[in-house]
Structures are given as structure tokens and as C-alpha cells.
């Protein structure tokens, strides 16, 4: 179980900082004791379970389909039109 400390502003509830040590949290509260407070939070570390998979990496619809025909793009035939307007000078 790990614990950490959160320093918050009393009036608005805004989080000022997260501290790993209570002494740091107390120091942050000491900068404005009438405006700040700190609280302890704990979290549990869960177990890590490694799972290996040996299934096929293809999507279900791709199994048994033939390869598709892909046409290469020809750079000489695909061009943007030339600009016909006068340049805008600032």
C-alpha cells in the first residue's frame, strides 16, 4: 500500500500539489495555514498478470480473401492547378 499527500485550497478545493512525504505537505500548508489543508490518500498496488496469445493476427474478415489490386500514383498526372490571381502584398 502506497500513500501520498494532497495539499488543497480550503475555499475552492483546488489541488495545489501532491507530496510523497507528510513533511513536504506540512511545509506547503505553512505558507498559508488559513487557506490550505492537506489530506492523506492511499492506493493499493494490484497484481500484474502476463497473458500471452497465440491467435492469428488477422481480422476475421480477411481470412481467405485474395490480395487487393493497388494502383500506384503517377506524380506527372496528378497536379494542382496554377494560381490565376494576383499576389496579396501586406
C-alpha positions in Angstrom: 0.0 0.0 0.0 1.4 3.4 -1.0 0.3 6.7 0.3 0.7 10.3 -0.8 -0.5 13.7 0.5 -2.6 16.2 -1.4 -2.5 19.9 -0.5 -5.7 21.7 -1.4 -7.1 25.2 -1.1 -9.8 25.3 1.5 -12.2 27.8 -0.1 -12.2 26.5 -3.7 -10.9 22.9 -3.3 -8.3 23.4 -6.0 -5.4 21.0 -5.7 -2.1 22.8 -5.1 0.3 19.9 -5.1 0.8 16.2 -4.5 3.5 15.3 -2.0 5.2 12.0 -1.3 6.1 12.9 2.3 4.0 14.4 5.1 6.7 16.9 5.9 6.5 18.4 2.4 2.7 18.7 2.7 3.0 20.4 6.1 5.6 22.8 4.7 3.2 23.7 1.8 0.4 24.3 4.3 2.6 26.5 6.4 2.8 29.0 3.5 -0.9 29.8 4.0 -2.3 27.9 7.0 -5.7 29.7 7.0 -6.1 28.9 3.2 -4.7 25.4 2.8 -5.2 21.9 4.1 -3.7 18.5 3.4 -5.1 15.0 3.3 -3.6 11.5 3.0 -4.6 9.3 0.1 -3.7 5.6 -0.3 -3.7 3.3 -3.3 -3.3 -0.5 -3.4 -0.9 -2.0 -6.0 -2.7 -4.7 -7.9 -1.1 -7.9 -9.1 0.2 -7.9 -12.7 -0.8 -10.9 -14.7 1.0 -11.5 -18.0 -1.1 -13.2 -20.7 0.3 -14.5 -24.0 -1.8 -15.0 -27.0 -1.2 -17.4 -29.9 -4.2 -16.4 -32.1 -4.0 -15.3 -35.7 -3.1 -11.6 -36.1 -5.5 -11.0 -39.0 -9.0 -9.6 -38.7 -11.8 -12.1 -39.1 -13.0 -10.7 -42.5 -9.5 -11.0 -44.0 -9.1 -14.7 -43.6 -9.3 -16.4 -47.0 -9.6 -13.2 -49.1 -7.3 -12.6 -52.1 -4.9 -9.7 -52.1 -6.4 -6.5 -53.5 -5.2 -4.7 -56.6 -3.4 -1.4 -55.7 -2.6 1.1 -58.4 0.5 3.3 -58.0 0.0 7.0 -58.1 1.7 8.7 -61.0 3.1 12.1 -60.0 3.1 13.5 -63.5 -0.7 13.1 -64.0 -1.8 14.5 -60.6 -1.1 18.2 -60.2 -2.8 21.1 -58.6 -3.9 24.0 -60.9 -1.7 27.1 -61.2 -2.8 30.2 -59.3 -4.6 32.7 -61.5 -4.9 35.6 -59.1 -2.5 38.5 -58.2 -0.4 38.1 -55.1 -1.6 39.9 -52.0 1.0 42.2 -50.5 0.7 43.2 -46.9 
